[in-house]
Amino acid sequence: WTAFIIASAIVVPIAIGQSFGLNQAETAGLVQSTFFVLGTTAFIQCLVGHRLPINESPAGLWWGVYTIYSGLTGTVFATHIETLQGLQGAMLLSAVFFFIFSLFKVIDKLAVMFTPVVTGIYLLLLVIQLSDPIVKGVMGIGYRKNEVDIPVFLLAVVIMLATFLMSRSNIPVLKQYSILIALFGGWVLFAVFGVAKAPERANQLFHLPDIFPFGMPLFDSGLVVTSLFITVLLIVNMLASIRVVEGAVRQFEKLEERKRARPAGFIASVSHLLSGLLG
C-alpha cells in the first residue's frame, strides 16, 4: 500500500520541480515534504477522519494550477520563487475554505452544484494545460539543451510504452507498480545511454521539512478565487471517493454507519495547511 501511494505521488513534485526550474536538491525537498504531508494526512484520516482506505496523493487539480501559474511567471508574479510564494498562500486559503465549509456543514450542499458535465469540461481543460510541460519533457526540451533531444525523446518513448504495457498487464505486481518500475527502469536506461545527469549529494542524512521554504506566502486576488473553486471541486471528489470506497468495503465486511464527509473535510483542511506551510 505504501508503494502504491508512492507510485501515485512521486511524479507530481518531480514535474512541478521541472516546471519551476528547481535544482535536484530543491526538487528532492519538494518530494520529501510531499511524502511527509501525505503520510501525516493518511494517518489522521484513518484515525479520526473518514476512516477508509482511500489513497492520499497530490490533487491533479492543484497540479494544473501550479502548471498554469508557472507559465504565467513574468505576468502575475515576477519570478518563479514569487509564484511559489503565491501558491503557498493559495494552499493556506484553501485550508481556510475547507475548515469553513466543514464547520458550517455546507459540504454536502456543494456537491449538487458540480454535475459530471461541469467537472468533465474542467478536467478536459486541465489535461490540455498539463500537456505542454509533459510534451516538452518527453522531447527533452530544456533537459540538456533548449531544443528537441533525440536520444532523450527515444528513451522516453520506450519508457512510456513499457509503462502502458505494464499497466495493462495481467500480472498484478507489474500492473500496480508500473510507475515505480518505469521510474527505476528509466534511470537505468538513461544511465546506460549516457543521458542521465549526475545526482547531487545531500549535506545531511536527516532533515525536517522547512517552514515556508520559498519565503513568506503571498496572497493574490486571482488565487483567492482559484483556491475557492479548487476547494469546492476537491470536496466533490472527496465525497465521491468516500461513497465508492464505502461500497467496496461493505462487500467484504460490516462497516460502521457514520457520517464521514464532515470529519474528512476538517482533515483536508489540515492537509492543505501543512501543504501551505511546507511549500
BELNORJO-V413018 format. One record per pair of residues at least 24 apart in sequence whose ideal C-beta (glycine too) atoms are under 6 Angstrom apart, sorted by the first residue. I is the first residue (numbers start at 1). J is the second residue. Records with the same first field share a line. If there is no record, write none. Layout:
I->J  J
This chain:
3->177
5->55
7->177  179  180
8->57
9->38  57  58
12->58  63
16->66
19->67  70  133
20->70  80
21->80
24->200
25->200
33->209  278
36->209
37->274  275
41->271
44->267
45->267
49->263  264  267
50->242  260  264
52->245
54->241  245
59->234
61->230  233
64->126  129
67->129  130
68->129
81->214
84->214
85->214  215  217  218
86->218  220  223
88->217  276  279
89->217  218  219
90->223  227
91->272  275  276
92->276
93->227
94->227  231  272
95->269  272  273
97->228  231
98->231  265  268  269  272
99->269
102->262  265  266
107->235  261  265
110->232  235
111->236  239
114->236
151->195
152->195
155->189
159->186
209->278
211->277
213->279
214->279
238->264
